[in-house]
Amino acid sequence: MAARDRSFGRPEKFCENIPEANWTISATVTLTDDRIAPYIERITGRDPRSGRIVTGGPCSIKDSSWLYGFSMSRQPHFAAQDPQKDLVVWLYGLFSDKPGDYVKKPIRECTGAELCAEWLYHLGVPEEEIDDFAHNSARAIPCNMPYISSYFMPRAAGDRPLVVPERSKNLAFIGNFAETEKDTVFTTEYSVRTAMEAVYTLTGVDRGVPEVFASSFDIRVLLSALYHLNDRKPLHEVEMPIVTRLIGKAVLSKVKGTYIEELLAEAKLI
Ligand SMILES: Cc1cc2nc3c(=O)[nH]c(=O)nc-3n(C[C@H](O)[C@H](O)[C@H](O)COP(=O)(O)OP(=O)(O)OC[C@H]3O[C@@H](n4cnc5c(N)ncnc54)[C@H](O)[C@@H]3O)c2cc1C
């Protein structure tokens, strides 16, 4: 369709020239006993069996050659999971062209047990115990996702078709590869919003698609993000160069008694 008419976009932009240093591999690891859980708790500060979210989102291992990361949600993760026994973790490596730090091969050549071993190494499990833990205390299922980062490929206007192409009466595109206003890819919301837009437009439903929250232009959201990104520290506890600190102090004295001071206090920054 795209070869016949440019209003259907340029799909080749999203499936060709995918960089070598790319995220393609992830794995689901089931921990089958409690030998690994203490190492997770040491890093996250949360007991994986507490019934609360454990990592609060992806946890990046910044020294890892694979730029490895893991995420552990509230357990049990799956309805059918045995809550007394199993714990489920998700692993992913963002650099798939470099050898690992414990497993000396690129992530895409690894077995599930090797993916698990590399993670255990970064968790701080003693090296002499890693292989035993990886084989006897965990079950890791790798998943190859060759197009997972396609959503993020550089693109220009027109590379993605509009949800409802101009003059289209009975055909629409839905999902993250269709063009809609303001939204950001890699979300379920994006797909849902495009589906609403498609149905409302083609069937003439007089209803607005829920707007994308304009968070990037809302100073209150940005200040709150600053607080959370700095491990929920007020400004005076955040490490910064002395000059920046002095400038900050001068600015704070100028905003005393103003609305800006109120905003900073609301975001817990002062
Ligand atoms: C590892 C990972 C983590 C993610 N994390 C998050 C997150 O935390 N939050 C978030 O909001 N989003 C996240 N996303 C993104 C989100 O999952 C996707 O954006 C969303 O699932 C896209 O939904 P969709 O219905 O548009 O497409 P899909 O879910 O891809 O569905 C398309 C369906 O079409 C089927 N299909 C393909 N070709 C054909 C064919 N020719 N005939 C019939 N059927 C076909 C496929 O099998 C598939 O079932 C994540 C994605 C991944 C991969």
The ligand as a MOL file (V3000), in Angstrom:
LIG
                    3D

  0  0  0     0  0            999 V3000
M  V30 BEGIN CTAB
M  V30 COUNTS 53 58 0 0 0
M  V30 BEGIN ATOM
M  V30 1 C 8.9900 -5.3400 26.5970 0
M  V30 2 C 7.9230 -4.2890 26.4280 0
M  V30 3 C 7.5800 -3.5110 27.5060 0
M  V30 4 C 6.5760 -2.5480 27.3820 0
M  V30 5 N 6.2150 -1.8200 28.4770 0
M  V30 6 C 5.1740 -0.9580 28.3970 0
M  V30 7 C 4.6890 -0.2790 29.5460 0
M  V30 8 O 5.2240 -0.4390 30.6600 0
M  V30 9 N 3.6440 0.5680 29.4130 0
M  V30 10 C 3.0270 0.7570 28.2150 0
M  V30 11 O 2.0490 1.5150 28.1440 0
M  V30 12 N 3.4590 0.1220 27.0910 0
M  V30 13 C 4.5150 -0.7220 27.1550 0
M  V30 14 N 4.9470 -1.3720 26.0280 0
M  V30 15 C 4.3400 -1.0250 24.7240 0
M  V30 16 C 2.9940 -1.6630 24.5270 0
M  V30 17 O 3.0700 -3.0220 24.9280 0
M  V30 18 C 2.6060 -1.5710 23.0510 0
M  V30 19 O 2.6990 -0.2350 22.6260 0
M  V30 20 C 1.1870 -2.0610 22.8530 0
M  V30 21 O 1.0570 -3.3970 23.2870 0
M  V30 22 C 0.8070 -1.9670 21.3880 0
M  V30 23 O -0.5260 -2.4660 21.2720 0
M  V30 24 P -1.1540 -2.7200 19.8630 0
M  V30 25 O -2.4930 -3.3550 20.0970 0
M  V30 26 O -1.0970 -1.4710 19.0310 0
M  V30 27 O -0.1650 -3.7280 19.1280 0
M  V30 28 P 0.2580 -5.2030 19.5630 0
M  V30 29 O 0.0680 -5.4260 21.0170 0
M  V30 30 O 1.6230 -5.3900 18.9580 0
M  V30 31 O -0.8170 -6.0910 18.8140 0
M  V30 32 C -0.7410 -6.3560 17.4420 0
M  V30 33 C -1.3290 -7.7370 17.2560 0
M  V30 34 O -1.4710 -8.0090 15.8670 0
M  V30 35 C -1.0920 -9.3270 15.6260 0
M  V30 36 N -0.7320 -9.4210 14.2080 0
M  V30 37 C 0.3910 -8.9770 13.5890 0
M  V30 38 N 0.3370 -9.2290 12.2820 0
M  V30 39 C -0.8440 -9.8540 12.0390 0
M  V30 40 C -1.4730 -10.3490 10.8690 0
M  V30 41 N -0.9020 -10.2430 9.6680 0
M  V30 42 N -2.6900 -10.9090 11.0030 0
M  V30 43 C -3.2890 -10.9950 12.2240 0
M  V30 44 N -2.7420 -10.5340 13.3650 0
M  V30 45 C -1.5320 -9.9770 13.2710 0
M  V30 46 C 0.0620 -9.5560 16.5750 0
M  V30 47 O 0.2590 -10.9250 16.8230 0
M  V30 48 C -0.4310 -8.8240 17.8260 0
M  V30 49 O -1.1950 -9.6440 18.6710 0
M  V30 50 C 5.9300 -2.3590 26.1270 0
M  V30 51 C 6.3000 -3.1550 25.0410 0
M  V30 52 C 7.2750 -4.1220 25.1990 0
M  V30 53 C 7.6070 -4.9780 24.0110 0
M  V30 END ATOM
M  V30 BEGIN BOND
M  V30 1 1 1 2
M  V30 2 1 2 3
M  V30 3 2 2 52
M  V30 4 2 3 4
M  V30 5 1 4 5
M  V30 6 1 4 50
M  V30 7 2 5 6
M  V30 8 1 6 7
M  V30 9 1 6 13
M  V30 10 2 7 8
M  V30 11 1 7 9
M  V30 12 1 9 10
M  V30 13 2 10 11
M  V30 14 1 10 12
M  V30 15 2 12 13
M  V30 16 1 13 14
M  V30 17 1 14 15
M  V30 18 1 14 50
M  V30 19 1 15 16
M  V30 20 1 16 17
M  V30 21 1 16 18
M  V30 22 1 18 19
M  V30 23 1 18 20
M  V30 24 1 20 21
M  V30 25 1 20 22
M  V30 26 1 22 23
M  V30 27 1 23 24
M  V30 28 2 24 25
M  V30 29 1 24 26
M  V30 30 1 24 27
M  V30 31 1 27 28
M  V30 32 2 28 29
M  V30 33 1 28 30
M  V30 34 1 28 31
M  V30 35 1 31 32
M  V30 36 1 32 33
M  V30 37 1 33 34
M  V30 38 1 33 48
M  V30 39 1 34 35
M  V30 40 1 35 36
M  V30 41 1 35 46
M  V30 42 1 36 37
M  V30 43 1 36 45
M  V30 44 2 37 38
M  V30 45 1 38 39
M  V30 46 1 39 40
M  V30 47 2 39 45
M  V30 48 1 40 41
M  V30 49 2 40 42
M  V30 50 1 42 43
M  V30 51 2 43 44
M  V30 52 1 44 45
M  V30 53 1 46 47
M  V30 54 1 46 48
M  V30 55 1 48 49
M  V30 56 2 50 51
M  V30 57 1 51 52
M  V30 58 1 52 53
M  V30 END BOND
M  V30 END CTAB
M  END
